[in-house]
Amino acid sequence: MLWQRFRQGDEEAFTLLYQRYVRVLYSYGKKLISDEAVIEDLVQDLFIDLWQSRTRLADAESPRFYLFRSLRRRIHRAGNGRFNERWDLLDEDLHPIALPKESEIIEFEQTQKQKDDLDTWLKSLPGRQYEVMILRFYNDFSYSQISELLTINEQSVRNLVQRAVSKLRQLTISAVIYGLFLFLLK
């Protein structure tokens, strides 16, 4: 297991951990606070501290979860618990765009519009609901992991997701009605 090899001082395992998680941690950090330089420093410091304290670390069931939780704590301490309410959901570095045929361009533009709409709707959610949705659906954490990460009980996480989904449904229905209204006006 990679985590165990890292804890035993295997530099290659540490490099693999770093390469596997640095981008996703940076992306998550940018969603919590807007200062990219601070996020870069916090992520780098996390990995430096990780290497230096590797022999004292417990066995992690999920290195990804451990790293997210560690970064979140660092961000919380650095920002006195004040997270940015504006999060960017699209990481263009992860999705390079080639110039396809006209039909593919149209399809891409429609998909991009849907992503932009979803991004706008998600950003309209209250901060906790937004963070829970990001952790659950964009980072694929379980309810219990989110509960532990945010230090709230699992039922609260489920309630936050349910409220967020309900609000997103309302926004979607409103957008469809608005689109039909505009179409009928033409």
C-alpha positions in Angstrom: 0.0 0.0 0.0 1.3 3.4 -1.0 0.6 5.1 2.4 2.5 2.4 4.3 5.5 2.6 2.0 5.5 6.4 2.4 5.4 6.1 6.2 8.4 3.8 6.0 10.4 6.5 4.2 10.0 5.5 0.6 10.6 8.7 -1.4 9.0 7.2 -4.5 5.8 6.5 -2.6 5.8 10.1 -1.3 6.4 11.4 -4.8 3.4 9.3 -6.1 1.2 10.6 -3.2 2.2 14.2 -4.1 1.6 13.8 -7.8 -1.7 12.0 -7.2 -3.2 14.6 -4.8 -1.5 18.0 -5.2 -3.8 19.2 -8.0 -7.0 18.0 -6.4 -6.0 19.5 -3.0 -5.1 22.8 -4.7 -8.4 22.8 -6.5 -10.3 22.1 -3.3 -8.4 24.8 -1.5 -9.2 27.4 -4.1 -12.8 26.7 -3.6 -12.5 27.5 0.1 -10.4 30.7 -0.1 -9.5 32.9 -3.0 -5.9 33.7 -2.4 -4.1 31.3 -4.7 -0.6 32.1 -3.2 -1.9 31.1 0.3 -3.4 27.9 -1.0 -0.1 27.0 -2.8 1.8 27.6 0.5 -0.6 25.6 2.5 -0.6 22.7 0.2 3.2 22.7 0.0 3.5 23.1 3.8 1.1 20.1 4.2 3.4 17.9 2.1 6.5 19.1 3.8 5.0 18.4 7.3 3.7 15.1 6.0 7.2 14.0 5.0 8.8 15.3 8.2 6.2 13.6 10.5 5.7 10.4 8.4 7.0 8.1 11.1 4.5 9.4 13.7 1.5 9.2 11.4 -1.2 6.6 11.9 -2.2 4.2 9.1 -4.8 6.1 6.9 -7.7 4.1 5.5 -8.0 6.7 2.8 -4.9 8.9 2.2 -7.2 11.2 0.1 -9.5 11.8 3.0 -6.6 12.3 5.4 -5.1 14.9 3.0 -8.4 16.8 2.5 -9.0 16.9 6.2 -5.5 18.1 6.9 -5.7 20.8 4.2 -9.1 21.9 5.4 -7.8 22.3 9.0 -4.8 24.4 7.7 -7.1 26.6 5.7 -9.4 27.1 8.7 -6.5 28.1 10.9 -5.0 30.4 8.2 -8.3 32.2 7.6 -9.7 32.1 11.1 -12.5 29.9 9.8 -13.7 32.3 7.2 -14.0 30.6 3.9 -14.6 32.2 0.5 -18.1 31.9 -0.7 -17.1 31.9 -4.4 -15.8 28.6 -5.6 -14.8 27.8 -9.2 -16.0 24.4 -10.2 -14.3 24.1 -13.5 -10.6 23.4 -13.6 -9.7 24.2 -17.2 -6.2 22.7 -16.8 -7.8 19.3 -16.4 -10.1 19.6 -19.5 -8.1 20.8 -22.5 -10.3 21.9 -25.4 -9.5 20.9 -29.0 -11.3 22.6 -31.9 -13.8 19.9 -33.1 -16.3 19.9 -36.0 -19.2 22.4 -36.0 -21.7 20.0 -34.4 -19.2 19.1 -31.7 -18.6 22.8 -31.1 -22.4 23.4 -30.7 -22.7 20.4 -28.3 -19.7 21.7 -26.3 -21.3 25.1 -26.0 -24.5 23.6 -24.8 -22.7 21.5 -22.3 -20.7 24.5 -21.2 -23.8 26.5 -20.7 -25.3 23.8 -18.6 -22.1 23.6 -16.5 -22.1 27.4 -16.1 -25.8 27.3 -15.0 -25.1 24.6 -12.5 -22.0 26.5 -11.3 -24.2 29.6 -10.8 -26.9 27.7 -9.0 -24.5 25.9 -6.7 -22.9 29.3 -5.9 -26.3 30.6 -4.8 -26.5 27.9 -2.1 -25.6 28.8 1.5 -21.9 28.1 2.3 -22.3 24.8 4.2 -24.8 23.3 1.6 -22.4 24.3 -1.1 -19.4 22.7 0.6 -21.3 19.5 1.3 -22.4 19.3 -2.4 -18.8 19.8 -3.6 -17.4 17.2 -1.2 -20.2 14.7 -2.0 -20.6 15.0 -5.7 -17.4 16.5 -7.0 -14.9 14.8 -4.7 -17.0 11.6 -4.1 -16.7 11.5 -0.3 -19.2 9.4 1.7 -21.7 11.0 4.1 -19.7 9.7 7.1 -16.4 11.1 5.7 -18.0 14.5 5.1 -19.4 14.3 8.6 -16.0 13.7 10.0 -14.4 16.3 7.7 -16.8 19.1 8.7 -17.1 17.9 12.3 -20.9 17.7 12.1 -23.1 14.6 12.5 -23.9 12.4 9.5 -27.6 13.3 9.7 -26.8 17.0 9.4 -24.8 16.2 6.3 -27.7 14.3 4.8 -30.0 17.2 5.7 -27.7 19.7 4.0 -27.5 17.6 0.8 -31.3 17.2 0.8 -31.9 20.9 1.2 -29.3 21.8 -1.4 -30.9 19.3 -3.9 -34.3 20.7 -3.2 -33.1 24.3 -3.8 -31.3 23.2 -7.0 -34.6 21.6 -8.2 -36.4 24.9 -7.6 -33.8 26.8 -9.5 -33.9 24.4 -12.4 -37.6 24.6 -12.6 -37.5 28.3 -12.5 -34.9 28.4 -15.3 -37.0 26.1 -17.5 -40.1 28.3 -16.9 -38.0 31.4 -17.7 -36.6 29.8 -20.8 -40.1 28.9 -22.0 -41.3 32.4 -21.3 -38.5 33.9 -23.4 -39.2 31.4 -26.2 -42.9 32.3 -26.2 -42.0 36.0 -26.4 -40.1 35.6 -29.7 
